[in-house]
Amino acid sequence: MTDFAATKALFSLPEGMIYLDGNSLGPMPRSAAERVRKTVEDEWGEMLITGWNKAGWMQQPTAIGDRIARLIGAEPGHVVMGDTLSIKVYQAVAAALELNPTRKVVLSDSGNFPSDLYMVEGLIKSLGPDYALRVVAPEEVSAHITEDVAVLMLTEVDYRTGRKHDMRALTEQAHAAGVLTVWDLAHSAGALPVDLAGCKADFAVGCTYKYLNSGPGGPAFIYVAPRHADTSRPALSGWLGHAAPFDFDLSYKPGSGIERMRVGTPPILQLAALEASMDIWDMADMADVRAKSIALCDLFITEVEARCPDLTLASPRDGRQRGSQVSFHFAQGYAAMQALIARGVVGDFRAPDIMRFGFTPLYIDEADVRAAVDILEDVMTNALWDRPEYHMRNAVT
């Protein structure tokens, strides 16, 4: 059994703050500062360029990839770290399209994170007018998996409401129609059990700065199923994806397996912070995390609906149908969230009217939930949100 009291003690959480925004940016592991200091002073400072060999920097993207693989049900040796999530989306969709060359349609849904859609828009414009991005309502995805679709690209958990797609069922349906799948796990990895291998997913991508606590700007990951690992062509053929990067060939030769999905120089300082987080995740069982997450979210929903009638649930009520977050509609949601943050309850806002709260059992418990709702009730009952300073929009919401 996972000892959540022990894991909570391993995170740096400001005194008096109830942090319900780990689905946007996870808090810092207490050991991260020392781990990054060691990388900066003992490795970079003392080893300089020899750190690539002596400190194992060059192997970090695949070594950490294997640690994340355990959390997402991936086969060892088929996850690699590096670059941003948008870059990894581009790589995965481009590779999947090439593996299905007689079809020209990418199917996605309107609940997908906009950046994923932007990357596909840019990609298909480069490929030519025959290619199309088809965006449908989340509940209509299944009906649109047809034999003209090349790639199904979905975010498993909706970033706004937490609604969860059925990865296994949709992947099976896609494969039956000759469609390849790309799954974005930005709100899944570290939030709920994922079984990429068992679901026979083709590609998956995700970020690490949310539930996996790598810090702002932390690197993304990409998964390629073993059956595609040596045949997928990396559209972004960076030098570290080369079979022999230090031969400095003038033409590109893809590396073997997942290594070909590397692009640029890995972000060593961010990977060091991620290593500190992985040490905590090594203490956690994903089934325990999922069960605790559902319980915390259910408690929050029950308390909010009983005490804050002006808020309307935006997330699925059934915990099995959502990720590790709860969202509520409120017309003045932005101002209400600013009032909460001013009182130490940190969630976030998503346009047009969604107040979003993330629940990570590694550092959130029942007492936090009840205390957060106490403050939320005060903000709503007494209209504390209706102050001019809470209506002023910040650059990041």
N, C-alpha and C positions, 0 to 999 in steps of 0.2 A: 504493500500500500504506500502511496505517496504521502510523505509528511509535509503537508502544506504550511504548517507553522515554521518548519525548518527552512523551506524555500523562501517564505516571506522575509525571514530575517536576513536573507542574502541579497536583498535589493535595497538600494538607496532611495528611500521615500521621505520627502520633506515632512517635518513634524507638522501635524495639523492638516495635512492634505489627504483627501480621499481621491485616489487617482483612478478614474474610470475612462481613460483615454489610451490605454495600451494597444487598442486596435488602430491607433494613429501613429503613436510613437511610444514604444515600451520604455519603462524606467531603466535606469542604469544598474547593472549588477554591482555590488560593492567591490568586487574584485577586479572590475574592468579598469579602473584608474591605475591600479598597480600593474595589471597585465599590459596596458598600453605604455605605462612608464618603462616597464622592462623592455618592451619592443623599441621604444624611442632611445633610451639611454644605453641599455646593455647590448642591444642588437644593432640598431642603426648607428648609435653613438660610438660603439667600440668595434663593431665588425665592418661597418660601412658596406661597401658593395659585396663583401664576402658573405654577408648575411643571407644572400640568395641561396647559397649552398650551406653554410654553417648553421643558420637558424631555420632552414627548411622553408624559406618564404615561397619558393617556386612550387612546392608541393601543397601549400595551404589550401588553394581553391578546391582541390579534389579531396584532401583529407577532411576538411570541414564539410564538404559536400556529402561525404559518407555519414557524418554525424547527423546531418539534416535528413538524409535518406531514411533513417530509422523513424523519424517523426511523420514522414509522408508516405510510408509504405513502398519505397523505391528499392530496387535492387542495388547492392553495393557496386560502386564504380560507375554509376550512371547519373550522378548529380555533380555539377561543378558550379563554383561561385564566380561572381565577377560582374562588373558593369552595373547598369541600372535595370529595373524591371521592364521599362519601356524597350530597352535594347533587347532584352531576352524575349519579349513578346514578338518583336520584329524577327529575330532569328528563328523562333519556333514556327511562326506562321509561314515565313518564307520557305523553310525547309519542308513543312507539310504540304504546301502548294506544289512544290517540285516533285514530291512523291506521288502526287495525284494529278498528273499533267493534263489529262483530258477534261478536267473540270475547272471552272473559273470563279466559283462563288465561295465566299467566306460567310458563314452564318454566325450571327451573334445576337445578343438581346439588349434591350434598352436599359436593363439594370446593370450592364457591364460598366466597369470603370472607364470614363471617357478617354483616358490616355491610351488604353488598349485599342479603342476604336480609332483614335487618331493615328496610331502607328499603322494599322491596317489600311486606313485611307491613303496614307502616304505610300505604303508599299504597293498597293494595287494601281495607284496613279503611275508609278514607275514601270509597272509590268504592262500597262496598256489598257485600251478601252474595253477589251473583252472581259476584264475582271470586274467583279462587283462585290461590295459588302452589303449583305442583307441583314437588317436589324429588325427584330420582331419583339413583341412583348415576352417577358420571361415565361409566362404560362403557355405561350404558343410555340416555344422552341421545338418540342417534340413533333408537332404537326408540320413543321417546315424542314425536317430532316429528309430531304428528297434526293433523288439520284443525280441532280445537277450540282449538288453541293460538294465542294472539295474538302473544306475544313470547317469544323465546328469549334469556335473559340468562345469559351465561357469562363467567367469568374465564378467559382463554385459558390461563394458566399457573397451576396449583394452588399456592397460597401455602405449603402444607406440604411437598409432595413434589416439586414442580417438574414434575409430569405436564402435558403440553401437549395441548390440544384441537386438532383440525384445523379451523382457522377456515374455510378455503375449502370443504371438503366439507360441514361442518355448515351454513354459510350457504347454499350451493346447495340442500341438502336442505330447509332451512327455507323458502326462497323458493318452492320447488316445491310446498310445502304451504300457501302463503299466509301464512307466519309472518315477522314482522319480527325483526331481530337487534339485540341490544345486547351489545357486547363490552367487558369490563373489561380494560384493558391495564396494570394496576398492576405486574405482573411481566413484562411484555413490552416496554414502551417503554424503549429503551436497553439491552435485554437480548438481543433477537433481531430480525431483520427482520420487519416487519409490512407487509402490503399491503392496507390497508383498501379502497382504490379497486379494486384488481384482484379482491378477494374479493367486492366489491359489498356490503360491510357497510352496514347502515342507520345505526347509531349506535355510537359507541365513547367510552369515558371512561378516564381514568387519572390517576395522581398523579405528582408530579415529585420527591418527596423521597427516592425510592429510587435507581434507576439514573441518574436525571437530576440528582441532586445540588443540589436547590434549598434544602436545609436543613429542619430540623424545622418542620412546619406549612406546608410549601411548597404553592402552589396546585395545584389539579387542572386538567384540561382536558376538553373535550367536543368530539367530532366529530359532525357531521351530514352525511350524504351529500347531494350537490347536489340530487338529486331530491326530497329532503324539506325542504330548507333554508328554503323560503318558505311551506311548508304546515304545518310542525310548530308546535304551539301550546305555548309555554313555560308549564308549570303553575305555576312560580315566576316570576311576572311582576314582576321587580324593576325599579327605575327606570332602571338602565343598559341594560336590554334594550328599553326604550321607543324608538320610532322617533325621538323628539325629546325626550330627557330634560330638556333645559333650557327646554322650553316649559312644563313643569310642568302638563301636562294632569291633570285629576282622574280620567280614565279611561285605561286602558292601551291602547296601540296598539303591537303588536310591531314591532321593528326588522326590517330586511331581513336575510335569510340567517342566518349564524351569530351575528350581533350580537344577535339576540333571545334567545340562550342566556346572555347576560350577566345577572347578577342584582344583586349589590351592588358597592360601591366596590372596585376591584382592590387587592390587597395589594402596594403599590409596592416596599417594602423586600425582600420575598421575591422579587418579580419581578426586582429588581436582582441578587440572588444567583443566580437562575436564568440570567440573561443571561451571567454569568461562566462558568457551566457550559456553556451553549450554545456559547460560544467554543471550548471544548475539543471538544465534540461535532462542531463544524464540521470538525475535523481528522480525524474518524473515518469509516470506511466500515463500514456495518452488516454487510456480508458478511464483512469481516475480523474484526469483533467477534464474530460468531457462530462462525466457524471457530476462533478462539482460545479462546473460551468453552468449546466442546465439548472441545477438547484439554485445557484445564486441568481441567475436571470429570472427564474420563476418567482423567487422571493421578491425581487425588485418589482416585477410586474404586479404581483398581488398587492404590495404595499402602495405603489404609486396609484394604481386604479382605485384603491380604497380611500386615498387621502388627497389626490390631486385630480379631481373630476374634469378639469379643463384640458387635460392631456389625453390624447387618443393614441392607442397602441398602433404603431406602424409595422412592427415585427410580427412574424408568425407566433401564435400563442403556443403551439406545440413545439417544445424545445428540440425535438428531433428534426424539425423543419427549419431551424435557424442556426447561425453560427454562435459565437461567444459574445454577442452584443444585443442590446435592446434599444429600440428607437421609438420615440413618441412624436406625434404631430402636435405642433402648437404654432398658431399664426405669428406670435412674437417669440419664436424659439431662439432666435439669435440673442435677443436682449435677455431672455430668461437664462440662457447658458452663461452669458457674461456675469449675471448676478450670482449664479452658482459658483463660477470660478472665483469671483471676488470673496466668496465665503469658504473657499478651500475644497469645493467639489468640482473636479476637472473632468468634463466630458467635452464634446464638440458639437458643431452645428453643420448640417448639410442642407443646402438649398433644395426646395424653397422654404421648408418649414419643419425640418427634422432635427430634434434633439437626440443625440446619439451617445450611448453609454456602453463602454466595453468592460467585460468582466473576465479577469485572468486569475484563476485560482492560485497561481503561484504566489500572488501577493495581495489578493483581495479575499476577504472572508465575510461571514454573515454580519458581524458587527459593523463592518464598513458599509455594507448595503443598508442596514437600518439607520445608521448615522447619516448617510447620504440622503435617504428619503426624508428624514427629519428636516434637513436643510431645504430640500426641494419643496416640501410642503409649506414651509415658512415663506419661501420666495413666491410660490404661486398663490397661497391664501391671502397674503398681504400685498400682492402685486409689487413686490420689491424690484421686479425687473423693469418697472416703468419709470426709470430715471434716465435723463438725457445721456449720461456717460455710457450706459449699457446699450444704447442704440447706435453708437458710433462704430462703424465697421472697421475691423483690423484687416491687414493684408491676408492673414491666415485665419480661417474661421474654424 
